Amino acid sequence: MVMACLLAVLMCAMRTIAAGDLPAALRTLEDRCESRRAALKDLTIVTDFVIHSPNGDIPSTHTIRQKGNKVRMDVEKAGSDYPRLDFVGVTDDKGSWTLSGAGQSKRQGSAYNQQDPNFVCWQFTPETSKVTGEEVVRDRDCYIVEVQVRGTTNRLWVDRENLTILQHDEVAPSGTVTRWVASAFHTVTGDLKIPQKTEMYIGDHLMATVIVQSVTFNTGLSDDLFDPDKVTLDPVGQ
C-alpha cells in the first residue's frame, strides 16, 4: 500500500544548513529520524482519504498506527453505518500481512520502510542517500535528496531552512512517477510537524487527497493491535 507513504513527520530543533555543507544536511535528517524514534513510543494518525476516479470521488477513513517498527493501517468506507473495516494492513521488519473479507494473506519480506508514515526515515542515511541538486518548490529553496529502495528511486524535496519535506516522487522501474505534495504543516507538539493536506499524483493526474483529522502519540498502544493473528475487521474500540 502506498497510502501510508503520504504522511511526513520530522523532529528535533530547526537548523539552517549551510549551502555548501550538503553531507551535514543528510546527517541532520538521519539524526531527526533517530530523535523521532526515541521520543515517539507510538503514533496514531486519522485521515480522510479521497480517491478521485473518473466516476466520481471515493471517500474513506484511514487510521495509521505506529509502534516501534510496527505499522498498522485500517481502511473504512466513509459514512458507513456498518461497523466493519474494508481492509487492515499490518507490517513490521519481518513481513507484512493483509486482512480483508477474503481472509488473511502474508507477503514475503517486509514493507515496513515503505509504509512508515514518516517516509523520510525509509532506509535514510547519508550512506544510502545523496543530494542531487537544489530547486525552488512553492517559493521555498529545497535540496533534492535521492534514496534508492529496492530498485525504486525516491526523490525528496527538503526545505533547506527547516528540513520539512514538501514533495516526494517515487519513480518506478517502468518510469511511472507517483508524486506526493505536502502542505499546510501543523505543529503537533514541540518541533513535531505534520502536513494537514497531502495530494497524490500519478503523472499529472490527481489520484487522491488526504486530509489529517487527528494526531495522537504515546498513548500506550497494545502490541495485540499489531499481531496479525489477533487482528479482526472490527474497528478498534467497537
C-alpha positions in Angstrom: 0.0 0.0 0.0 1.2 3.4 -0.8 -1.3 5.4 1.2 0.7 5.2 4.4 3.6 6.9 2.5 1.5 10.1 2.2 2.4 11.5 5.7 5.8 13.1 6.7 6.8 13.7 10.3 10.1 15.5 11.2 11.6 16.2 14.6 14.4 18.0 16.5 15.4 21.6 16.7 15.2 23.5 13.4 18.5 24.5 11.9 19.6 26.1 8.7 22.1 24.0 6.8 24.9 25.9 5.1 24.6 25.8 1.3 28.0 24.2 0.8 27.5 21.6 3.6 25.3 19.0 1.9 26.5 16.0 3.8 25.6 17.7 7.1 22.0 18.2 5.8 21.7 14.4 5.2 23.2 13.7 8.6 20.7 16.1 10.3 17.8 14.3 8.6 19.2 11.0 9.9 19.5 12.5 13.4 15.9 13.6 13.2 14.8 10.1 12.4 16.6 8.8 15.5 15.2 11.5 17.7 11.7 10.7 16.5 12.1 7.0 17.2 13.3 7.9 20.7 10.6 10.4 21.5 7.6 8.8 20.0 6.7 5.4 21.6 3.6 5.2 19.4 1.7 7.4 17.0 -1.9 7.4 15.6 -3.0 9.4 12.6 -6.6 9.5 11.4 -7.2 10.9 7.9 -9.9 11.5 5.4 -8.7 9.8 2.2 -10.4 10.6 -1.1 -9.7 8.7 -4.3 -10.5 10.8 -7.4 -11.8 8.5 -10.1 -13.4 9.1 -13.5 -16.7 8.0 -11.9 -16.5 10.4 -9.0 -14.8 10.7 -5.7 -14.5 7.7 -3.4 -14.0 8.7 0.3 -12.8 6.6 3.1 -11.2 6.9 6.5 -7.7 5.7 7.1 -6.3 5.1 10.6 -2.5 4.6 10.7 -0.9 3.4 13.9 2.8 3.0 14.5 4.7 1.5 17.4 8.4 1.0 17.0 9.0 -0.9 13.8 5.3 -2.0 13.6 2.7 -0.2 11.4 -1.0 -0.9 11.1 -3.4 0.8 8.7 -7.2 0.4 8.9 -9.4 1.4 6.0 -13.1 2.1 6.4 -15.7 3.4 4.0 -16.6 7.0 4.9 -20.1 7.3 6.3 -20.7 3.6 6.5 -23.4 2.6 9.0 -22.0 -1.0 9.1 -19.2 -1.2 11.7 -16.8 -3.3 9.7 -13.4 -2.4 8.2 -12.8 -2.9 4.5 -9.1 -3.6 4.9 -6.4 -3.9 7.6 -2.7 -4.0 6.8 0.0 -4.8 9.3 3.7 -4.7 8.7 6.9 -4.9 10.6 10.6 -5.6 10.0 9.9 -9.3 9.3 6.9 -9.3 7.0 3.5 -7.8 6.0 0.0 -9.1 6.3 -3.4 -8.0 4.9 -6.8 -8.8 6.3 -10.0 -8.4 4.2 -13.2 -10.2 3.5 -11.2 -12.7 1.6 -9.2 -13.6 4.7 -5.6 -13.1 5.8 -2.6 -13.2 3.5 1.1 -12.7 4.0 3.6 -11.1 1.7 7.2 -12.3 1.8 9.6 -9.8 3.0 8.9 -6.5 4.9 7.2 -3.4 3.5 8.0 -1.6 6.8 10.2 1.1 5.2 7.6 1.8 2.5 4.7 2.0 5.0 6.4 4.0 7.7 4.2 7.2 7.8 7.5 9.1 8.4 8.7 8.4 5.0 11.9 10.5 5.5 13.1 7.5 7.6 13.0 5.0 4.8 16.4 3.4 5.0 17.6 7.0 5.2 21.2 7.5 6.0 23.9 9.5 4.2 25.3 6.2 3.1 22.1 5.2 1.2 21.1 8.7 0.1 22.6 11.6 -1.8 21.8 15.2 -2.6 21.4 15.5 -6.4 20.5 19.2 -6.7 18.5 22.2 -5.5 15.2 23.6 -6.6 12.6 26.1 -5.6 9.2 24.5 -4.6 6.3 26.7 -3.7 8.7 29.6 -3.1 10.9 27.5 -0.8 14.5 26.7 -1.5 14.9 22.9 -1.4 17.5 20.2 -1.5 16.6 17.3 -3.8 17.6 14.1 -2.0 17.6 10.8 -3.8 17.0 7.5 -2.0 17.1 4.0 -3.6 14.6 1.5 -2.1 14.6 -2.0 -3.7 15.1 -0.8 -7.3 12.8 2.2 -6.9 14.2 5.7 -7.0 12.7 8.0 -4.4 13.3 11.8 -4.6 12.6 14.1 -1.7 12.3 17.9 -1.9 13.6 19.0 1.5 13.2 22.6 2.7 16.7 23.9 3.1 15.8 26.1 6.1 13.6 23.8 8.3 14.1 20.4 6.7 10.4 19.6 6.2 9.6 17.5 3.1 7.5 19.4 0.7 7.4 16.9 -2.1 8.2 13.3 -2.7 8.5 11.4 -6.0 8.6 7.7 -6.4 9.9 6.6 -9.8 9.1 3.0 -10.7 11.5 1.0 -12.9 8.9 1.4 -15.7 9.4 5.2 -15.5 6.0 5.9 -13.9 6.2 8.8 -11.4 4.0 8.9 -8.3 4.2 12.2 -6.5 3.1 13.3 -3.1 2.7 17.0 -2.4 2.5 18.1 1.3 1.1 21.4 2.5 -0.4 23.2 5.5 2.1 22.0 8.0 0.8 22.0 11.6 2.9 21.7 14.8 1.6 18.8 16.8 3.9 19.3 19.8 7.3 20.9 20.2 9.1 20.5 16.8 6.8 17.7 15.6 5.2 18.9 12.4 2.8 17.1 10.0 1.2 18.2 6.8 -2.5 18.6 7.1 -3.0 18.1 3.4 -1.3 15.7 1.0 -2.1 15.3 -2.7 -1.0 12.2 -4.6 -0.5 12.4 -8.4 0.3 9.7 -10.9 1.9 11.6 -13.7 -0.1 14.8 -14.0 -3.4 13.3 -12.8 -4.6 13.9 -9.2 -5.4 10.5 -7.9 -6.0 11.1 -4.2 -6.2 13.8 -1.5 -5.5 13.1 2.2 -6.7 15.5 5.0 -5.4 14.8 8.5 -8.2 14.8 11.1 -6.3 14.0 14.3 -2.8 13.0 15.6 -2.2 11.4 18.9 1.0 9.9 20.3 2.4 8.0 23.3 -1.0 6.6 24.2 0.3 3.1 25.1 -0.9 1.2 22.1 -1.2 -2.5 22.8 1.1 -4.9 20.9 -2.0 -7.0 20.1 -3.1 -4.3 17.7 -0.1 -5.3 15.5 -0.4 -9.1 15.9 -1.8 -10.3 12.5 -3.3 -13.4 14.3 -5.3 -11.1 16.7 -6.4 -8.5 14.1 -10.1 -8.5 13.2 -12.1 -6.4 10.8 -13.9 -4.9 13.7 -12.8 -1.2 14.2 -10.7 -0.7 17.3 -12.9 0.4 20.2 -16.0 -1.3 18.8 
